[in-house]
Amino acid sequence: MELWVRFEYLGKQGFGTLRNDHIAVYQGDMFQESKATGEFLPVADINLLIPTRPSKMIGLWNNFRSRAAKEGWSQPNHPLYFMKANGSFLATGQTIRQPETYDGPVAFEGELGIVIGERCCNINEDEADRYIFGYTCVNDVTARGLMKEDPSFVQWTRAKSFDTFGAVGPVVATGLDVDSLTVRTLVDGVEHQNYPVEDMFFSPREIVSRLSKDMTLNPGDVIACGTSLGAGPMPQGSTVEIRIDGIGSLVNLFE
């Protein structure tokens, strides 16, 4: 298993793998023909960036059996999804901000993120592992009060695409047994979400296959797999942590 990161050091950006308290620096392309340089940087001396440069983030809705049962939703025939603007992306340690034009509730949604590693179009489920580079943590932040502001149209994109509303990180983990993972969300240290990935209607491999038949997925793209029970509003001034063992903790302050 490897933990891939992007970082800034002395005003320059780079990428590598996290090894205890150091970063092993690589050169080339994270997804193809990357090569270790032999240089190591202390984690304390670098700033972690979003671990990939997505051209898009796709977010799923109604993908967990336990939440669907509570809400009275039926299983969809195809993954239901929306898009988050790429200007919303935020790294671990950075601050989620209340939009100046909106003073309603802002919700956290802790999720598993799939990171695509190879251009992917119209593939079958049994091919998906070839195209999945790894997995990350996502906080799919949502201005819930805006979604149904206009009764004629549910505003998914507007509610989820404000700057800082797409927190991703801290790493992309490769070589995981994804079906065994558990997603936890803590707000100021208090656990609000704790749910297994295996409760999904559509597994990560099936998600990638299905979405690749709708659109081309590019290296670095992130697919947020949807959230389960416990998602809710964040009090201003709180710290929100999305924790997945094997990946780590995505931690952001909300102001």
ZIQUINOR-V906999 format. One record per backbone hydrogen bond with DSSP energy under -1.0 kcal/mol. NH is the residue of the N-H (numbers start at 1). CO is the residue of the C=O. E is the energy in kcal/mol with one decimal. If there is no record, write none. Layout:
NH;CO;E + NH;CO;E
//
This chain:
4;172;-2.9 + 5;16;-2.7 + 7;14;-2.6 + 8;47;-2.2 + 9;12;-3.3 + 12;9;-1.7 + 14;7;-2.5 + 16;5;-2.0 + 17;24;-2.0 + 18;3;-3.0 + 19;22;-3.2 + 22;19;-1.8 + 23;41;-2.8 + 24;17;-2.9 + 25;39;-2.6 + 26;15;-2.7 + 27;35;-2.3 + 35;27;-2.2 + 37;25;-2.7 + 41;23;-2.2 + 43;21;-2.6 + 45;42;-1.8 + 46;43;-1.5 + 47;8;-2.2 + 49;6;-2.7 + 58;222;-2.3 + 59;82;-2.4 + 60;224;-2.3 + 61;80;-2.7 + 65;199;-2.3 + 68;64;-2.4 + 69;65;-2.5 + 70;66;-1.7 + 71;67;-2.5 + 72;68;-1.4 + 73;68;-2.2 + 82;59;-2.1 + 84;57;-2.3 + 88;85;-2.0 + 90;166;-1.9 + 93;251;-3.5 + 94;91;-1.6 + 96;253;-3.0 + 102;99;-1.3 + 107;142;-3.1 + 108;232;-2.6 + 111;138;-2.5 + 113;136;-3.2 + 114;223;-2.9 + 115;134;-2.7 + 116;221;-2.4 + 117;131;-3.0 + 120;217;-2.9 + 122;212;-2.5 + 127;124;-1.8 + 128;125;-1.5 + 130;127;-1.3 + 131;128;-1.5 + 132;128;-1.3 + 133;115;-2.2 + 134;115;-1.4 + 135;173;-2.1 + 136;113;-2.5 + 137;169;-1.1 + 138;111;-2.3 + 139;167;-2.2 + 140;109;-2.4 + 141;139;-1.7 + 141;165;-1.3 + 142;107;-2.0 + 143;159;-2.9 + 144;142;-1.4 + 146;143;-2.0 + 149;146;-1.4 + 153;150;-2.0 + 155;147;-2.7 + 156;154;-1.5 + 159;155;-2.1 + 160;156;-1.3 + 165;162;-2.2 + 166;88;-2.6 + 167;139;-1.4 + 168;90;-2.7 + 169;137;-2.1 + 172;4;-2.2 + 173;135;-3.0 + 174;2;-2.6 + 178;176;-1.3 + 180;177;-1.8 + 181;178;-1.6 + 183;195;-2.9 + 184;243;-2.1 + 185;193;-1.8 + 186;241;-2.7 + 187;190;-2.6 + 188;239;-3.1 + 190;187;-1.8 + 192;185;-3.4 + 193;185;-1.6 + 195;183;-2.2 + 197;181;-2.6 + 199;196;-1.5 + 200;197;-1.9 + 201;63;-2.1 + 207;203;-2.8 + 208;204;-2.2 + 209;205;-2.1 + 210;206;-2.9 + 211;207;-2.9 + 212;208;-2.0 + 214;211;-1.4 + 215;211;-2.3 + 217;120;-2.8 + 220;116;-3.5 + 221;218;-2.4 + 222;56;-1.7 + 223;114;-2.3 + 224;58;-3.1 + 225;112;-2.8 + 234;106;-3.0 + 237;254;-3.6 + 238;235;-1.9 + 240;252;-3.0 + 241;186;-2.9 + 242;250;-2.7 + 243;184;-3.0 + 244;248;-2.3 + 247;244;-2.4 + 248;244;-2.8 + 250;242;-2.8 + 252;240;-2.4 + 254;238;-2.8 + 255;96;-2.9
//
